[in-house]
Amino acid sequence: MALVAVAADKGAPGVTTASVVLAAVWPRPVLLAECDPAGGDLVYRFPADGGGRLDPRHGLLSLAVATRRGLLPDQVWEHTQTLRGGLDVLTGVGTAEQGAGLEPLWGPVGAALAHLPRADVIADCGRLGVDGPHYGLLAQASVIVLVTRHDLGDVVRLRERVPALMAALDRRDRMASPVSVVVIAEHKGFHTALAEVGKALGHGKGRVNVAGGLAYDPGAARQLRGEWGGRLDRSLLARTARDVAGQLAGSLPAFGSQEFAGGSGGWSRTGQHTAVAAAPGEG
């Protein structure tokens, strides 16, 4: 029902991790979509439901082919797969060359994801880069989430990138699109880090706000490759991700009177399910 685009300015610090973890604890039905034009790696990192491998031919590439012939948003589910534990995913392109081949279709694909019935979409969009065809997908998002480390250089680069992003959205008549920032930081001094980043970005003085932070918790992140259990559920990573997910989801339009269990993967309404992810900062 809403598209949440997750991206970063340089080197995509933690974008894949943030996207997967947020999807794992998202309080509403959700689809994780790999929309990085430089290529994704879900098919190499994560097992499919039942323990097999994800099919790299079945995902964004097959969806793009269908889009050329005209696509109803509900048909997106025909191109999704399920990770071990029940998270529905739309796997992305494997290489930057494949991503370049999709340039005319990023906008239509974004429109289909933005109007997906029965679930929100969290899209891993990788590195922002300069304005180009890929921004057609970003322009369809209900909110754009920018991931940054609590590092002076990263925050300064992000602050300089935001005006260019705003200008690109404005050129596509998306002047109202909000931008939220998620900070990856050590939990010691966590709230201080969020405050410092917010101050540097001028929190509350425009279209950019700090939605929260993800704790740098590599041990918990590694556990996400297995079953979602009590220890992981109580980890700093899970707790901070749940806070961010609640903040972001709370800003989206309500589903209304319709409540769904998700798409083809049989999504759990509670969001308590198995998930897999890499350690923060690894993608």
MITIVO-430266 format. One line per field, with one value per residue (C-alpha): residue in three letters; residue number from 1; x, y, z. Coordinates in steps of 0.1 Angstrom, whole numbers, plus 5000, padded with zeros to 4 digits. Layout:
code	[ALA,...] $
pos	[NUM,...] $
x	[X,...] $
y	[Y,...] $
z	[Z,...] $
//
This chain:
code	[MET,ALA,LEU,VAL,ALA,VAL,ALA,ALA,ASP,LYS,GLY,ALA,PRO,GLY,VAL,THR,THR,ALA,SER,VAL,VAL,LEU,ALA,ALA,VAL,TRP,PRO,ARG,PRO,VAL,LEU,LEU,ALA,GLU,CYS,ASP,PRO,ALA,GLY,GLY,ASP,LEU,VAL,TYR,ARG,PHE,PRO,ALA,ASP,GLY,GLY,GLY,ARG,LEU,ASP,PRO,ARG,HIS,GLY,LEU,LEU,SER,LEU,ALA,VAL,ALA,THR,ARG,ARG,GLY,LEU,LEU,PRO,ASP,GLN,VAL,TRP,GLU,HIS,THR,GLN,THR,LEU,ARG,GLY,GLY,LEU,ASP,VAL,LEU,THR,GLY,VAL,GLY,THR,ALA,GLU,GLN,GLY,ALA,GLY,LEU,GLU,PRO,LEU,TRP,GLY,PRO,VAL,GLY,ALA,ALA,LEU,ALA,HIS,LEU,PRO,ARG,ALA,ASP,VAL,ILE,ALA,ASP,CYS,GLY,ARG,LEU,GLY,VAL,ASP,GLY,PRO,HIS,TYR,GLY,LEU,LEU,ALA,GLN,ALA,SER,VAL,ILE,VAL,LEU,VAL,THR,ARG,HIS,ASP,LEU,GLY,ASP,VAL,VAL,ARG,LEU,ARG,GLU,ARG,VAL,PRO,ALA,LEU,MET,ALA,ALA,LEU,ASP,ARG,ARG,ASP,ARG,MET,ALA,SER,PRO,VAL,SER,VAL,VAL,VAL,ILE,ALA,GLU,HIS,LYS,GLY,PHE,HIS,THR,ALA,LEU,ALA,GLU,VAL,GLY,LYS,ALA,LEU,GLY,HIS,GLY,LYS,GLY,ARG,VAL,ASN,VAL,ALA,GLY,GLY,LEU,ALA,TYR,ASP,PRO,GLY,ALA,ALA,ARG,GLN,LEU,ARG,GLY,GLU,TRP,GLY,GLY,ARG,LEU,ASP,ARG,SER,LEU,LEU,ALA,ARG,THR,ALA,ARG,ASP,VAL,ALA,GLY,GLN,LEU,ALA,GLY,SER,LEU,PRO,ALA,PHE,GLY,SER,GLN,GLU,PHE,ALA,GLY,GLY,SER,GLY,GLY,TRP,SER,ARG,THR,GLY,GLN,HIS,THR,ALA,VAL,ALA,ALA,ALA,PRO,GLY,GLU,GLY] $
pos	[1,2,3,4,5,6,7,8,9,10,11,12,13,14,15,16,17,18,19,20,21,22,23,24,25,26,27,28,29,30,31,32,33,34,35,36,37,38,39,40,41,42,43,44,45,46,47,48,49,50,51,52,53,54,55,56,57,58,59,60,61,62,63,64,65,66,67,68,69,70,71,72,73,74,75,76,77,78,79,80,81,82,83,84,85,86,87,88,89,90,91,92,93,94,95,96,97,98,99,100,101,102,103,104,105,106,107,108,109,110,111,112,113,114,115,116,117,118,119,120,121,122,123,124,125,126,127,128,129,130,131,132,133,134,135,136,137,138,139,140,141,142,143,144,145,146,147,148,149,150,151,152,153,154,155,156,157,158,159,160,161,162,163,164,165,166,167,168,169,170,171,172,173,174,175,176,177,178,179,180,181,182,183,184,185,186,187,188,189,190,191,192,193,194,195,196,197,198,199,200,201,202,203,204,205,206,207,208,209,210,211,212,213,214,215,216,217,218,219,220,221,222,223,224,225,226,227,228,229,230,231,232,233,234,235,236,237,238,239,240,241,242,243,244,245,246,247,248,249,250,251,252,253,254,255,256,257,258,259,260,261,262,263,264,265,266,267,268,269,270,271,272,273,274,275,276,277,278,279,280,281,282,283] $
x	[5000,5030,5066,5094,5127,5159,5191,5224,5248,5282,5291,5256,5265,5241,5213,5207,5210,5186,5161,5160,5159,5131,5112,5117,5100,5077,5043,5023,5023,5054,5073,5111,5121,5157,5159,5196,5206,5242,5230,5219,5229,5199,5201,5237,5233,5200,5182,5148,5119,5125,5163,5169,5183,5164,5159,5178,5156,5124,5122,5128,5140,5108,5087,5104,5096,5060,5059,5067,5034,5014,5012,4986,5001,4985,5006,5038,5031,5036,5073,5081,5098,5100,5130,5133,5110,5083,5095,5083,5110,5114,5150,5169,5193,5226,5249,5250,5247,5213,5203,5212,5190,5161,5165,5133,5113,5124,5094,5068,5082,5081,5045,5036,5054,5038,5003,5009,4978,4979,5013,5038,5070,5105,5128,5166,5178,5215,5235,5218,5243,5235,5200,5191,5164,5166,5152,5119,5114,5124,5098,5071,5079,5057,5089,5126,5148,5185,5209,5241,5268,5274,5306,5313,5323,5293,5269,5285,5282,5246,5238,5253,5234,5199,5194,5202,5178,5151,5157,5154,5121,5108,5115,5093,5065,5072,5077,5058,5079,5094,5129,5138,5173,5183,5216,5238,5256,5271,5245,5268,5260,5232,5208,5237,5245,5210,5208,5241,5231,5197,5214,5238,5209,5187,5161,5126,5135,5124,5115,5143,5139,5158,5135,5158,5188,5199,5223,5256,5251,5270,5263,5225,5227,5245,5217,5192,5205,5186,5153,5138,5141,5138,5174,5174,5140,5155,5187,5197,5194,5159,5147,5161,5148,5113,5114,5124,5098,5071,5080,5081,5050,5031,5036,5021,4985,4964,4953,4917,4892,4911,4935,4956,4980,5003,5011,5020,5044,5017,5029,5024,5003,5023,5057,5072,5088,5122,5145,5180,5205,5241,5259,5253,5278,5281,5257] $
y	[5000,5023,5023,5030,5035,5029,5043,5060,5085,5069,5032,5023,5019,4993,4998,4961,4953,4982,4971,4935,4942,4967,4943,4916,4937,4958,4961,4957,4932,4939,4929,4934,4946,4947,4978,4986,4994,4984,4949,4930,4899,4885,4854,4847,4855,4841,4808,4804,4789,4752,4757,4759,4788,4818,4819,4850,4849,4853,4888,4923,4912,4891,4920,4945,4923,4921,4959,4964,4946,4965,4954,4956,4962,4929,4910,4919,4890,4866,4876,4873,4846,4837,4836,4810,4820,4836,4870,4878,4893,4906,4898,4924,4925,4907,4933,4970,4962,4946,4976,4999,4978,4987,5024,5032,5010,5022,5046,5021,4995,5021,5029,4992,4987,5019,5006,4970,4957,4939,4951,4979,4976,4983,4988,4985,5011,5010,5041,5073,5085,5114,5121,5096,5071,5053,5084,5076,5048,5070,5096,5070,5065,5076,5082,5080,5066,5076,5055,5070,5061,5083,5096,5133,5126,5105,5130,5159,5141,5132,5168,5179,5152,5160,5193,5174,5147,5173,5190,5157,5149,5184,5180,5150,5169,5151,5182,5167,5135,5133,5122,5104,5095,5064,5065,5034,5039,5022,5018,5035,5072,5062,5091,5116,5103,5108,5143,5152,5140,5157,5190,5187,5180,5207,5183,5198,5227,5212,5179,5159,5143,5117,5087,5070,5047,5011,4998,4985,4949,4924,4895,4899,4906,4873,4855,4868,4842,4816,4814,4845,4836,4852,4863,4879,4895,4912,4923,4959,4955,4942,4967,4997,4984,4979,5015,5028,5006,5018,5054,5050,5028,5052,5080,5060,5059,5034,5002,5011,4984,4958,4935,4910,4882,4893,4881,4848,4840,4838,4867,4869,4898,4902,4907,4880,4857,4844,4869,4869,4897,4908,4926,4964,4981,4951,4962] $
z	[5000,5004,4990,5014,4995,5015,5002,5011,4997,4995,4997,5007,5044,5058,5033,5027,5064,5073,5046,5057,5094,5090,5069,5096,5123,5101,5119,5088,5059,5038,5007,5006,4971,4959,4937,4936,4900,4908,4915,4946,4964,4982,4960,4971,5008,5019,5016,5001,5020,5024,5024,4986,4967,4954,4916,4902,4870,4890,4905,4893,4859,4852,4866,4843,4813,4824,4829,4792,4783,4809,4846,4873,4908,4920,4895,4913,4936,4907,4906,4943,4963,5000,5023,5049,5076,5055,5043,5008,4986,4951,4941,4921,4892,4895,4878,4870,4833,4840,4860,4832,4809,4831,4829,4810,4834,4869,4870,4860,4883,4911,4904,4905,4939,4953,4946,4956,4973,5006,5017,5021,5001,5015,4986,4990,4965,4973,4966,4955,4929,4906,4892,4866,4855,4889,4905,4888,4913,4943,4931,4936,4973,5002,5022,5013,5041,5040,5060,5074,5099,5129,5112,5104,5068,5061,5077,5058,5025,5032,5041,5008,4989,5003,4983,4951,4960,4968,4935,4916,4934,4927,4890,4891,4909,4942,4963,4993,4995,5030,5036,5069,5081,5100,5118,5124,5157,5186,5213,5238,5232,5209,5217,5215,5181,5169,5183,5166,5132,5135,5144,5115,5091,5104,5119,5119,5096,5063,5047,5064,5098,5118,5122,5146,5146,5143,5169,5156,5168,5146,5168,5167,5129,5124,5143,5118,5094,5115,5134,5151,5187,5221,5224,5190,5197,5228,5211,5206,5169,5170,5196,5177,5144,5158,5171,5136,5118,5141,5135,5097,5094,5117,5091,5062,5051,5070,5053,5061,5070,5050,5069,5050,5059,5031,4996,4981,5009,5037,5057,5095,5107,5138,5121,5144,5118,5107,5090,5076,5073,5071,5099,5098,5075,5052,5025] $
//
